[in-house]
Amino acid sequence: MKKSRDLFWSRLDITIYSEKINEEIIENCFEEAIKFEKKYSRFIKWNYLYNLNKEKSSQIDWELFSIIELCKKVSDLTNWYFDITILPFLENIWYGIEKEKQDENIWYKNIEIINDYIYLKNWVSIDLWAVWKWYIIDKIYNIISKNYDNFIINFGWDIRVKGKHTIYLEDPLDDKKIIWEIELENISIASSSPNKRKTIKWHHLINPKNKNSQSDKLALFVTHRLSSFSDIFSTALFVTPLEESIKVLWKINWLEWLIIDKNWSIYKSNNFNCKLNII
């Protein structure tokens, strides 16, 4: 059984391989995703995130606390090539909802959490667009895995599976073509490529240091048991220059990865834990 819902400008597919399906469980998964979108999407005015960015402080809940802490650690690991305070720049290249030009104050260390409150110092604003899918995928996985042991969660080609499944991945330059076949077992895979979101400066994967779209890669794939890690690192290391991203990846022995650069050269970890074949 496969159920789908359009969310966050993307598509969430839940496929469960079982003779008996409790549709109430599936609906609960979609409701959790919708709840998160309504609260944290930067494309919805007057929600929690919008008001936080306007007021620069708010009481914080546990889920936002955990997301922010992970994002800041990834920013440290990538030497600031990943930064969720890049929102004003995205707005200024028309990848947002504001009509007036925003002050481009970008620096993730201006996010402070003290006791139960979050503070955005020096007028920074945050964007959770780069990390929202992994949180939802892992949350849905925990709900479904209590009742089923063979399923696929696919949220805009960020995927987590329980059981063994063959996944087909698209050409990074043409999403109508399939070029990879990967066998996954009890793992997640995430990818970043420039063909999904277009802006007036080519695409949405922005290097915060030079404020340009990162153009030295065609695609980057990361696998890990949790979508929390595969998704955030696929984005963070795509916006990091190629040589630097490879250095970071070699230091992280709990991620497996594959990079296709702009010339179609391939770099990968020694133990990339999926069977990979060019079709």
Secondary structure by P-SEA (a helix, b strand, c coil): cbbbbbcccbbbbbbbbcccccaaaaaaaaaaaaaaaacccccccccaaaaaaaaccccccaaaaaaaaaaaaaaaaacccccccaaaaaaaacccccccccccccccccccccccbbbbccbbbbbccccaaaaaaaaaaaaaaaccccbbbbcccccccccbbbbbbccccccccccbbbbbccccccccccccccccccccccccccccccccccbbbbbccccccaaaaaaaaaaccaaaaaaaaaacccccccccccccbbbbccccccccccc
